[in-house]
Amino acid sequence: ILPPYRVFGGNNWYYAYGNSSAEEIINDATLLAELTEGNDIRPFMVIDDCWQPEPCCGPWIPNEKFSDMKGLVNELNNMGVQAGIWVRFLHNKQVYEEHPEYRIAKPEAETYLDPSRKEVLDIIREDIARIKDWGFRLIKHDFSSFDMFDRFGETHNHRDVVVFLLKAEAPDGGITNPTVNDVVENTIGEDVGETNPG
């Protein structure tokens, strides 16, 4: 499922850490466009955790700092930068408060959505459709293995998680269905920190 071109660009997490705005994304994208001027392949600017109402959690709708997602994506496109966005599909506070039966119950842990349920897959389909309608070309879906298994790393089959979430968007279950985003990126392994200094 690798794309037929190089994927590169910017991501605002490692300096903003969840505190950003559409204006800052435009500033980042402007610099990115200048640094990559003349390249045939255009960079991505990924909006990380910061654009939704609650940190690190759904619902996957924009907050007041990102009130016009379509307008933001259009502005990035006009400067030659492709738009990407971060999501954590299985952690949606609004859904599991409205539908507690959709949750994976874990003692002494946060609550996550159960992706084995058709209702949950339907919600993920709706989230992806909304993000695509805004014009995003890349989805960085995060924490999927952690939300299911309570751990990062390579002790579980992450590939199944990736394909599973792609199937949520493709009605025929195929990863080449034209409704699937051109690029889907998955975070695998631990983040930069004490256990993984990078």
C-alpha positions in Angstrom: 0.0 0.0 0.0 3.0 2.3 -0.3 2.3 5.4 -2.5 4.0 5.7 -5.9 5.9 8.8 -4.8 7.9 10.1 -1.9 5.9 11.4 1.1 7.6 14.2 3.0 6.7 17.5 4.6 6.0 19.1 8.0 4.1 18.1 11.1 3.4 20.6 13.9 3.4 18.3 16.9 7.1 18.5 18.0 7.0 22.2 18.6 3.3 23.0 19.2 2.4 20.0 21.3 -1.3 20.5 20.8 -1.3 24.3 21.0 -1.7 25.6 17.4 -4.1 27.4 15.1 -5.0 27.6 11.4 -2.9 30.7 11.1 0.2 28.9 12.5 -0.4 26.0 10.0 -0.5 28.5 7.2 2.8 30.0 8.4 4.3 26.6 8.5 3.0 25.7 5.1 4.3 29.0 3.6 7.8 28.1 4.8 7.5 24.5 3.6 6.4 25.8 0.2 9.5 28.1 0.0 11.9 25.3 1.1 10.6 22.9 -1.6 10.1 25.4 -4.4 10.9 23.7 -7.7 10.2 20.1 -6.5 7.9 18.1 -8.7 6.6 16.2 -5.7 4.8 18.6 -3.4 5.1 18.3 0.4 2.5 17.6 3.0 1.7 19.8 6.0 0.2 17.6 8.7 -2.1 19.2 11.3 -1.5 17.1 14.4 -3.5 16.8 17.6 -4.8 20.4 18.2 -7.6 20.9 15.7 -10.5 19.1 17.5 -12.4 20.3 20.6 -10.7 18.0 23.1 -7.0 17.0 23.2 -6.1 13.6 21.9 -9.8 12.6 21.6 -12.8 12.9 19.3 -15.4 14.0 18.3 -13.5 14.7 15.0 -14.9 18.1 14.3 -12.9 21.3 14.2 -12.5 23.7 17.2 -12.7 27.5 17.1 -9.1 27.8 16.0 -9.8 25.7 12.9 -13.3 26.8 12.1 -13.0 26.6 8.3 -11.2 23.4 7.4 -12.1 23.6 3.7 -10.8 27.1 3.5 -7.6 26.1 5.2 -7.0 23.1 2.9 -7.7 25.3 -0.2 -5.2 27.8 1.1 -2.5 25.1 1.5 -3.3 23.7 -2.0 -3.0 27.2 -3.5 0.6 27.4 -2.2 1.5 23.9 -3.5 1.3 22.1 -0.2 -0.8 19.0 0.3 -3.0 18.8 3.5 -2.7 16.0 6.1 -4.4 15.6 9.4 -4.0 13.6 12.6 -6.8 11.5 14.1 -7.3 8.8 16.8 -10.3 7.0 15.5 -10.8 4.7 18.5 -10.8 7.4 21.1 -14.0 9.4 20.7 -15.5 10.6 23.9 -18.7 11.8 22.4 -19.5 8.4 20.9 -18.8 6.3 23.9 -20.7 8.6 26.2 -23.7 8.4 24.0 -23.2 4.7 23.3 -21.5 3.0 26.3 -22.1 -0.4 24.6 -19.6 0.5 21.9 -16.7 0.7 24.3 -13.9 -1.7 25.1 -13.9 -1.9 28.8 -10.4 -1.9 30.3 -9.7 -1.9 34.0 -7.6 1.1 35.2 -7.4 2.4 31.6 -9.2 4.9 29.4 -12.1 3.8 27.3 -11.9 3.2 23.6 -14.3 2.2 20.8 -14.5 -1.5 19.9 -13.6 -1.8 16.2 -15.1 -5.2 16.0 -18.6 -3.6 16.0 -20.3 -2.6 12.8 -21.6 0.6 14.4 -18.1 1.7 15.3 -16.9 1.0 11.7 -19.8 3.1 10.5 -18.7 6.0 12.7 -15.1 5.7 11.4 -16.5 5.8 7.8 -18.4 9.0 8.6 -15.2 10.5 10.2 -13.1 9.7 7.1 -15.8 10.9 4.7 -15.9 14.2 6.6 -12.1 14.6 6.5 -12.1 13.8 2.8 -14.8 16.3 2.1 -12.6 19.0 3.7 -10.0 18.1 1.1 -7.3 16.3 3.1 -5.1 13.9 1.2 -3.3 12.2 4.1 -4.6 10.8 7.3 -2.2 10.1 10.2 -4.1 7.8 12.4 -2.4 7.4 15.8 -2.7 5.2 18.9 -4.6 2.4 17.1 -2.5 -0.4 18.5 -2.3 1.2 21.9 -6.0 1.8 22.1 -6.7 -1.9 21.3 -3.8 -3.6 23.1 -2.6 -1.0 25.8 0.9 -1.0 24.4 3.1 0.3 21.6 5.9 -1.6 19.9 6.2 -4.6 17.7 4.6 -7.3 19.8 1.3 -7.1 18.0 0.4 -7.3 14.3 0.0 -3.7 13.5 -0.6 -4.4 9.8 -4.0 -5.8 10.6 -4.9 -2.6 12.4 -3.9 -0.6 9.3 -5.8 -2.7 6.8 -8.8 -2.8 9.2 -9.1 0.9 9.3 -8.7 1.1 5.5 -11.5 -1.4 5.1 -13.7 0.9 7.2 -13.6 3.3 4.3 -13.7 0.9 1.3 -17.1 -0.7 1.0 -15.7 -3.7 -0.9 -13.0 -4.2 1.7 -10.2 -3.3 -0.8 -7.4 -1.0 -0.2 -7.3 0.1 -3.9 -10.9 1.3 -3.9 -11.0 4.8 -5.4 -12.8 6.1 -2.3 -9.7 5.4 -0.2 -7.4 8.3 0.5 -4.3 8.5 -1.7 -2.0 8.2 1.3 -2.8 6.7 4.7 0.0 6.8 7.3 0.1 4.9 10.5 2.2 5.6 13.6 3.8 2.3 14.7 6.0 1.9 17.8 6.6 4.2 20.7 6.9 8.0 20.4 10.1 9.9 21.1 10.6 9.9 24.8 12.5 8.3 27.6 12.0 4.8 26.2 12.8 5.8 22.6 15.1 8.9 22.5 14.8 9.0 18.7 
